[in-house]
C-alpha cells in the first residue's frame, strides 16, 4: 500500500513537471512568432538601467539617513512600477489574441494606462518594500562602500549584472543567492496576479489573493515554472559569467578587455533580462489562463487532464481571419 502511494506521488510530480514544461515551451515558441511583444518589457529595462546608473554614478546621497532610505525606496518603487506596467501591456496584447482581435499596441497601451496602471500600484508598493529590504541586506554583505563610482563601460556592465565593482569585490554568497531566489519567487507570484488585473479587472488585493490560491492549489506546476525559468536564466547568463571571470583574471595580471566587449555585454544583459522577465510573466500568464478556462468549464475534469491554453492556435486563427 505504501509503495503504491509513493508511486502515485511520483506520477503526480512527473505529470506536473510535464505540464509546466509544456507551458514553458509554449512561452518560448510564442515569442519567436511575436517578438514585438517583447518591446514593452525591453523599454522597462531601459528605464530600470537608467535609474540604476543614476543611483550608481550621479545620485547625491542625502545627509539624513531617513531621507537616504526614502529616496532609495522611491527609486526601487519606480523601477518596480515600470516593470509591472510593461507586463500589464504584454498581457493586454495577449488578451487581444485570446479575443480574436487585431493586435494593436495603441489599444493595449490605452487599456494599461486607463485602468491597469492604477490598480497595480498596491502590488508595486508591496514588492518594492520586499525588494528594498533585500537591497539593504545585500548592501550590508558587500565589501563596497557608499562612495562615488566613476562611470565606465566596464563598471556599467558589472552594475547591471548585480556585481558593482566586479567579482573580486562581490564574491559568491549563499545568502545573496537565497535572497535572489526568494525575490524571484515573490515576483513570479505577483506576475501570476497581474492577469487577474488585466483580464478580469480585479483589484490588487483580490488579484494577489487569487494568485496565492492558485499557487497553493497547484504548487508543483508553479515550482516547475519557477525552476525552468531559473535554469533558462542561468544558461543565458553563462557567457556573462565567462566574460566576468576573464575580466577578473585580466585585472589580476594588469590586462583589460576592449570597450567593444563591454558594449556587447551591456546589450546582451538587456536581452537576457528582457527574456527572463518575459518567460516569468508568460509562464504565469499561461498558468492563469489555464486555470481560467478550467473554471469556466465548471472545474471538471481535473486540471491535469484539461486542455492547456494554446496562444499559437489563436494566432494562427487570427491570421486566417485576416486573409
N, C-alpha and C positions, 0 to 999 in steps of 0.2 A: 504493500500500500504506500509506504513512504517513498519507494523508488518510483512508483507511478506518478506521485505528486511532484517529485523532483523533476521527472522527465517532462511533466506538463508545464512546470515553471520555465524549464529551458526552452520549450517550444514557444511559449508566450514571449520570452525575451528575444528569441531569434525572429519571431514574427514582427515584433515591434521594431526591431532594428531594420528589418527588411522594409517595413512601411516607411520608416524615417529615411532610409536610403533612397526610396523612390521619390519622396517629396524633395529631398535634397538634389537628386539628379534632375528632376523636373525644373528646379530653380536654375540650375546650371545651363540646361539646354535652352530654356526660355530666353535667357539673356543673349544668347547667340542669335536668336531670331529678332529680338527687340533691344539692341544695345543702347538705343536712345533713352530707354527707361532709366539708364544709369546717370543721366545728366543731372537731375536734382540732387542726388547723393554726392556726385563729384563737385557740384557747386558748394555744397555744405562743407566738403573737405577743404576747399579753397578758403572759406570763411574760418574754419577751425584752424587751418595753418596760419592764416593772417593773425588771428588772435594769439596763437601760440608764439609766433615770432615777436609780436608786440610785447607780450609778457616777458619773453626771454631777453630782448635787446633794448626796448625803449620805455618800458613801464617804469615810472619813478615811484619807488616804494614809499608809502606814507610813513611818517614818523610814528604815528599811533598804530599799535598792533591791532586794535579793533578795526580801524579803518583799512588796514592792510588785508585782514581776513575778509572784510566786507567787499572790498574791490575784487579780491581774488575769487570770491564766490560769485560775484556778478559776471566775471569773465567765463567761469565754468557754466553758469546758467545760460549765458548767451550761446555758447557752443552746443550745449545740450538741446536748447530750444531749436536751433537751426537744424540740427540733425533730425530731430523728431518731425519738424515741419517738412523737411525733404522726404522723409519716409512716408509721411501722410500723402504727399503729392504722388509718390510712386503707387501707393495704394489706391488713390483716386484713378490713376491710369489703368490699374488692373481692374477696377470696378467697371470702367468703360468697356473693357474686353468682356467681362462677365455679362454685362447687359447688352452685348452685341452692338455697341455704339462705335462710331468712328473715333479713333484715338485723337484726342485734342489736348495739347499741353496747356492751351489757354483756359479751357474749361476746367482742367484738373487744378490749375493754379488758382482760378477763381473760387472753386469749391473749397480748396485748402485754406485760402485766406479768409473767406467769408464766415466759416464756422469751425472747421477743424483746428485752426491755429489758436483759437480762444480756448476750446475745450481741453487742449493738450497741456496748457500751462501748469495745472497742478501736478501732472505726471513729470513735467520737465523740472519743476522745483524739487519734487521728491528724489528724482535721480541725481540732480545736481548736488543735493545735500550729501547723498551717499558718495558721489564722485569726489566732492570736496574733502570729505573725511579721508578717503583713500589717498588723495593727493598729499594731504598733510602727513599721513603716516609714511608714505613713500619718501617725502622730503626729509623726514626725520631719520630715515635709514640710509640716506645717501651721504657721501663724503663731501659733495659740492656745497659751497657756501652761497649765501644770498648776495653775491656780488655781480656786477655788470659784466655780461659776456660780450665779446667782440663778434659782430656779425661776420660770418663766413659761410661759404657753401658747405664745408665740412661740418661745421657746428650746426648749421641748419638741418642737414640730413640726420645728424645724430639726435637732435632735439625732436624732430618728427618721429624718429624711431623710439623715442622714450628713453634715450640714454644720453642726456646732455652732458657733454664733456668726454664721452667715449666709454669704452668697456673698462678701461683702467680705473675710471672714476666711479662707474656704476657696474660692478661685477654682478654675476648671477646671484639672486637671493630667493630662497624658497618663500619667504614672507611676501615679497613683491609679486611673485608668481601666483601665490594664493589669493592675493588681493585682486589681481587682474582677472583671475578665473571667477571670483565672486562678482566682480563688476560686470563681466560678460554674462553671467547667469541672470543677474538683475536686469541688465539691458535687454536680454532676449525675452524675459518675462514681460517687460514693458512693450517691447516690439509685438508681443502676442496680444497686447491690449489695444494697440493702435488700430487694427482692423475694425474693432467694435466702434471706434470713433468715426472712422472714415466710411464704413459700410452700413452700420446700423444706427449711427447718430447717437451713440451712447455718450454719457459724460465720463470724465476721467475716473471717478471712483467706481462707478458700475463697470466700466471697461476693464479696469485693473482687477476688480473682483472676479469678473468672468474669466480673465486670463489665468488667474491663480486657480480657479476651479478646473480649468482645462488641464493645467499642469498637474494638479492633484489626481485628476481622473485618468490622465494618460502620461504618467511620469516617464515611462520608457521611451515613448515617442519623442517627448520633449528632450530627454537626455541624449537620444540618438542624434537629434538635430544639433544639440549643443556640441557633442563630440565630433560630429562630421564637420561642422564649421570650424571647430578648433583645429582639427587635422588639416583642413584646407588652408587655414591661415598660416599654420606652421610650415606647410610645404611651400606656399608662396613667399614666405619670409626667408627661406634657405639662401637665395642669392644675396640678400642683405646681410645675413649672418656671416657669409664667406667674405664679403667686402669689408665689413667692420673688423673681422679678425685679421685680414690682411693689412688693414689700416693700422690696427693696434700693433702688429708686428713691425710694420714700417716705421711707426713712431719711435719704437724702441731702438731702431737702427739709424734713425735720422732721415728716413725716406718719407715721402708724401705721395698720395695719389693725385693725379691731374684733376683739374676742375671739371673737365668733361664727364668724368666718372661720377662726380657728386651731382651734376645736373641730372644725369640719368637715374641716380639713386633717388633724388627728390621726386622725379616724375614717377618712378616705379612705386615709391611709397604711397603716392596719391592713388595709383591704380589699385594696389592691393588693399588699401584702406577702403576705397570705394566698393570693391568687390566683396570685402569682408562684411561691411555693413549691409550690402545688398543681400548676400547669402543669408545672413542672420534674419533680416526682415522678411525676405521672400519665403524662407522655410517656415517661419512663424505664420506668415500670411496664408500659406497653403494649408498648414495645420488648422488654422482658424476656419478657413473656407471649407475644409473637410468636415469640421465639426458643425458648421452652419448647415451644410447640405444634409448631414446626418440628422440634425434636429428637425429640419423641415420634412424629413421622411418619417417623423414620429419616433425617433430614437430606436428604430428597428431596421435591420438586424444590428448585430454588434458592429462597432466602428471598424474593427479589424477586417470585416468582410464587406464593408460598404465601399462603393466605388470612390476612388480618390479623385480630387479635382484635377482637371487637365486643361490648363490655360492654353496649351498649344492647339488643342482641339477647338477652343473658342476662337483663337487667332486664325486658324485655317477657315473656319466657318465665316468669320467676318470678312476675310479676303474674298471668299467665294461670292458673298452677297454684294460686294462692291464691284465685281467684274461686270 
